[in-house]
Amino acid sequence: MIDRRTLLGSSLALAATPAFAGAAPDFASKRPALADRRFVSKAVEREIARVSRQIADPKLRWMFVNCYPNTLDTTVKMGVVDGKPDAFVITGDIDALWLRDSSAQVRPYLHLAKDDAELRRLYHGLIARQARCILLDPYANAFLEDPNARTKLSWALADKTEMKPGVAERKWEIDSLCYPIRLAHDYWKATGDVTPFDAQWAESARAILRTFREQQRKHGPGPYRFLRNSDRPTETLMLDGYGAPTRPVGLIHSGFRPSDDSCVYPFLIPANYFAVTVLRELAALAMAARQDAALANEATSLAGEITEALRAYGTMRLRDGREVIAYEVDGFGNAIFMDDANVPSLSSLAYLRCVDRNDPLWQRTAAAAWSDANPYWSRGKVVEGIGGPHVGLRQVWPMSLIIRGFSQDHDPRMLRNILRMLSNSDANTGFIHEAVDQDDPAKFTRDWFAWANGLFGELLAHLAATQPKILQETL
């Protein structure tokens, strides 16, 4: 994505998180005027009103009302292709569709779709659009609205890879193919509707399986390579664009992380966990929607193979002897422990339904990720959390706090602190940002980042159902 990696952090401070000292907001709505909203759902408007009534804190309530509908208000472009709905969902301040972001952006409304025909039209359109994107190039992470256009993303213009018309950026990331499966599966589970799962969708699912198999690299490096001229090594792949060497052990290679930063070791373990889970979900959906036993069996077989490889190669020991899930490995015995705020991450595995949140191995891993065992975790005067190489050190991504809130929703004390930090780190804009300076949230990246906004809204809607007393308190 856009490179905003200026180091904005100041000295590390371990104090409690005070309220942000900027000018107080007036709590006026930051939503576009009704006539300017890109997509309107009556069910979503009712949900905003319902959840808002349960939020006592005025700042938190204001942020929820701004953030929850942000994807619908600002990023959805509806159309028709071949007589069927089409939905192009941009990520926010970049006019392109990321397979990952677009899937995550519409997730907060899934539980409302069964009773809202307009929402179902949106999901039909996005599932179809994603299928066409995958068939165009399963190795690309981002796409243009016009399938015949050439990328205008300045940082991707000179990339040395097979750039096709319709592709905005071509960074190979496992999760780019996992998220459309998750969206399709969860739409089906929420609605019982199998309309979107036509022959085109099935062909895209087979393309996903074929790509995952190619990137196990059992018979050579496969067709994908990527080089970019940049002063940052995280923007390109070593060894002529194929990435660091690995031993073929059954895991899937990923060129890049969900942050769009390159992997150090190509076996990105959180993404492989996610692949296992969605492959099993694909098998269930293939049978329910299409009675496609061949597709289901292939997905199940691949999931089992990756599971065995994760058991053999997916863990490591920290210096204090704790066994944890590794972040990246190479199959030769080398491993990295860290975590990045972008999902899938080690911290998000329970949220993604890849592990039981009570699993001791994952609990140890998540605790280590939220500590100085993780070089990208930091604590400042206003906020603590996980960042990543993408925007530099001492930059906390509020997304990491939101994910922690989902996995720790049984702990009222921790939830209060998470909600307080989220409220204090918006620089009184009413929105969630990509990254904020740990000491000064007025220094932030991306004032329009729909994935983070939607994820925040999803958390508050979740807490309204599971921890309503927390929302009845003022921060």
N, C-alpha and C positions, 0 to 999 in steps of 0.2 A: 504494500500500500504506500501512500505518500510518506516520504521520509521526513520525519520530524524529530530526529534523534539528538537535538541539542541538549547538552547536559544542563538541566535547570536546577538541580538539587543544591541545597546548602548543607551545613554540617549536621551530622546525625544527632538527634536529641531523643531521649528516652522518656520525655515527660508524657503525662496523660494528654488526651486530645481535647483542646479547648475549642470553643465555637470559633468559626471563621470571623475574623475581625473586619471584614469588608462592609460596605454599605448594605443595610438591611433591605431585603426585597419587599416589594409592596404586594406580592402574591397575586398580581394580575395574571391572567391566563397567558401562556406563551404559545398556545395553539394557533394555527392559522385560522382566519375567518372561515366560517362554514362553507362559503362559496369557493374558497381556495384550497380546501382539503381534497387530496387526491382520491381518497376512498372513504366512504362513510358506511358504518355498520351500526344499525340500531342496537344489536346485541352488545356490541362493544361499548356503546354509549351508556346502556343500562348497567353494564359491568363497572364502568368508571364511577357512576353514581353510587352503586351498591357498595363497592369497596371504599370509596371516599368517605362514606358515612361512618365507616368503622375506624378511620384514622383520626385520632384526636390531635396529633401534633400538626399545627398549621403549615409549617415548612414541609414536612414529609408529605402531607396531603397535597400541597401545591405541586411538589415534584412528581408525585404519582400521576396527577391529572395531566401534566405536561408530557411525561415520559411514556406512559402506557400506550397511548394511541399514536406515538410518534411515527412508527413505520407506516401506518395507514394514512396519517395526515400528510406525510411529506415524501414518501419514497415509492409508492405503488403507481405503476403505469399500466392500466388495463387496456386490452385490445382483443382482437379476434384473429386467429390463424386457422386456416382451413375449416372455418365455420365453428371453431371451438374457442373457449375462453383462453386468453393469453395474459399472463401477468409478468411484468418486468419489474423487479424490486431492487432498487439501487441501495448501496450501503450507507448513503448519507452524502457527505461532501465529495464523494467520488462518483461520477456518473457511469457506474458499471455495476453489474450483478455478480457478486461472489456467491458461489454455490453454498458455501458455509454460512455466510452472513444472512443471505436471503432466507434460508431454512430456519435459522435461529430467530430471525426478526419476526416471523409470523407464528412462531410457536406459542406465544402467550395467549392467542385467541382460539387455539384448537378446541378447547372445551366448550366453546360457544357455537361452533360451526354446525352442529347437528340441527339447531333450531334457527339458523340464519342462512337463507339461500344465497345472499350476496357474499357472505364469507366463503361458502362452499364454492362459489364461482371463482373467488380469488385463489383458493387452494387448487382447484382444477387447473386454472391458468398457470400457476407457478409450477406445479408438478409437471405439466406438459412442457413448459419452457425449459425447465431443468433437464428433462429427458432429451430435448433437442440439443441443448448445450453439450451434454455428455456425449451424444452421438457425433457432434461436430468435432470434439476433441476431449477425450476423457482425461488428458493430462493437464488441461488448463484449469486455473482456479477462478478466473474472472472473465466475464463475457460482455459484449456490447449489445445494445438493443437491436441494432440492424445487423443481421447475420452476414451481410455483404460488405460491411464497413471494415476499415483497417483501424487498429488501435490508435487513439490519440493520447494515451497516457504517456506523458513525456519520458518517464523513467523506463518504459518498455519499448520505445521506438527502435532501439538498436540491439535488442536482445538476440543472441545467437542461439536460436531454437526454431522449431518449425511453426512459425506464427501464421495461422490461417485467418482469413476474413471472419469476423464475428468474435474473435478472441481478443480480450482486453489485456490479459497477462497470462503467462504460461508457466507458472510455478507449480510443480507437481507436489501435491500435499494429499496424503491419504484421506484426511478428514473431508476434503472437497467431494469425495465420492461417498463418504459415510453419511453426511448430513442429508442429502436427498433421499436416501433409504429411510433414515429416521423420520423425516417429514412424511413420507408416503405411508410408512407403517403407522405412525401415530395419528395421521388423519383417518386412516381406515379404522383404527381402534376407537377413535372418538366419535365417528359418525356411522360406521357400518357401510359406508358408501364405497363401492368398487368401480365407479364410473371412470375415474382417471387412469385406471390401470389397463390400458389398451395395448395393442401390439407394439406401438412405438415405445411405450414405457417398458415393456418386457425386453425389447431389444436394447434399451439403455441399461437395464439391469444386467444383461449378459455382457455388455461392454464393460461394466464395472468389474464383474468377475474376471473377465479376460485381462483387464489392466492390473488388478491385484495379483493375478497369476504371473503376468510378465514381470512385475516388480518384486516377486520373490527371487528373481534372477537365478534360477537354478540352471539355466542353460545360456548364460551370458548376460550382459548388462541390459539388454532390452533396447527399445527404440528411443527412449527419452534421454535427452541431454539438454543442458541449459547453461549458458554463459552470459554474463552481463558485465560491461565495463563500469566499475564503481570503485570508490575509495573505501568501501566497507565490505569486508569479506563475507558478511551475512547476506549479501545480495547476489552471490554467484556460487557455483559449485566447482570444487577442485577436480583435478584429474580429467581435464578436457570436457568438463561439464557433466560427468557421471557421479560425482560425489566420492566420499572417502571409501576405501576398500572395505568389503565385508566378506564374511564366510556364509554361504547360502545354508541357512538353518531352518527355513520355513517361514520366517517373519517377512513382512512386506517392507520394502525400502520406501522411504519418503525423502524427496529432495529438500523439502522445506517444511517448517513447522506451521501450525495454524496462525502464528504471528506473521507469516510470510518471510521469516528469517530462515536461512539455510541451516540444515542439521549439521552438527559436528560428526556424529555417527548416524548412519542412515536408518538404523532400526529405531524409530521413534516409538517408544513403548506405549505411552497413552493412546496414540493413534491406532496401534495394533490392537489394544484392548477394545477400542471403539469399533474397529472393523469386525472383531469377533461377535460383538453384541448385535450390530446391525445386520450382519450376514445371517444370523439366526432369525432376526426379525424379517428379513427378506424371504427366508424360506417359508415362514408362516404366512406372509402376505401372498407369495406366489401361489401357494396352495389354495388359500381362501378366495383370492380374486380371479385366478386363472386356471386353477387345477393343474399347474405346471410342475409336475413331479421332477422333471429333469432339472429345471432351474432351482427348485427347492433342494434337491439332493446335492447339486454342485455347491450351493451356498453353504449347506450344512457341512459338507466334506471339507471345504476350505476353512471354515470356522474351527473345526476340530483340529486341523493341522496347525493353524496359528496358535491355538490354545496350548498344544503340546510344546510348541517352540517357546511360548511365553513362560511356561513352567520351567523349562530348561535354561533359558537365557535372560529372563525378564527381571531378575532381582540382583541385588548387590548388597554389600555391607558398608555402612558408614564407618568412620574412624573409631567411633565408640563401640562398634560391634553390632549395632542394630541392623537387622535385615530389613530392607525397604525395596519397593519397586523402583527400578532404575528409570531415568528419563530417556536416555539413549544408550544403545549398545551397538557393537559391531560383529558379534558372533565369534570373535577371537578371544574374548575374555575382557575386553576393555569396556568401561561403562562410565557414564556421567550421572551424577546426582545434582539436580536443580529442578526448578519448576518455573513455568512461564504462565502468565495470567490467562493467555488465550486458551480457549476450549477446543479440543480436548487437552487437558493437562492432568498431571497426577492428582491435583487437588479436586478435579471435577469428575473423577471416575465414578463416585457414588451418584452424583447428580445425573450422569449419563447412563445410569443403570448398568454399568460395567462391573461393579462390585457391590456387595452388601456394605452399607456404611458401618456396620458393626464388625467387619472383618478385621482381625488384629493387624494383618500385614498392611492393609490400606490405612488403618488408623495411625500406625507408626509412620507411614509414608507421608500422610497429610500433615501430621504434627511436625515432621522434619522439614517439610516444604514451607511451613509457616514458622520458620526459625532461621537463625544464622547459619544453619547447615545448607541453606539455599542461598547462593550468592545474589539472587535477584529478589530476596525478601528484605524489606527495610522498615524501620519505624521512625517517624518524625514527630514534629510538634502537633500536627493536625491529623495525620492518618498513618496507618501501617498497613502493609499488605505486600503482594507480589507484583513485580513488574516483568522485566525481560530485556533482552538486548535491543529491542526495536526502537525504543526512545531513550535509552540510557539508564544509568544507575540512579537510585534514589527517586525514581519515578514510579509511583504506585498506581496500578490500574484498578479503578473501582470495581471492575468486573471480578477481580479476585475476591473482594469483600462480599460481593453478591453471591458468588459460588460458595464461599464459606458459610454464608447465611443459610443456604439450602441444606448443606450437610450438617449444620449445627443447630437446626431449628428446634431441637429439644432442650436447648440451653438458653433460658431467658436472659441471663446475665450477659452472655456473649452476644446474643441477638441485639440487646439494647446498645451495646458498644458498636456493633457493626452498623446499625441504623444511624447512630449518632455520627459516626465517621462519614457515612455516605451523605448525610445531611450537611455536614461541615465542609465537604470537599467539592461542592459543586460551584464554588466561587459565586454563589447567589445567582446563578443563571437559571436554575430550575431544571437543569439537565445533567445527565451523567456523561463524563468525558472519557476519552481513551486512557489518558494517563494524567496524573496530577503530581506536582512537586510535594514531597512528603511534609514540607514545612510551610509551603505557601501555595494553596490551591488556586490562587489567581494566575499561576503559571501552569497551563494545561495544554494538552493537544486535542484537537478535534472538537469543535463546538457543535458538530452535527454528526453523531455516531449512533445510528438507529439501533444497532444490535445491543449496545450497552443500555440504552434507554429502555428497550423492551424487556431486557433481562431484569432490570430494576423493577419495572412494573410487574413482571411475572413473580418476583419474590414477594412483593407486597400483597398481591392477590393470593399467593400461597399462604402467607402468614395470616391473612384474613380468615382462611379456612382452618389452619392448624394451630395458630397461636394468637387468637383474637385479642387476648388481654394485653399482649405486647403493644398492639396498635392503639389500644385505648389509653396508653400513657403518653405524656408529652416528654419530649427529649430535653 
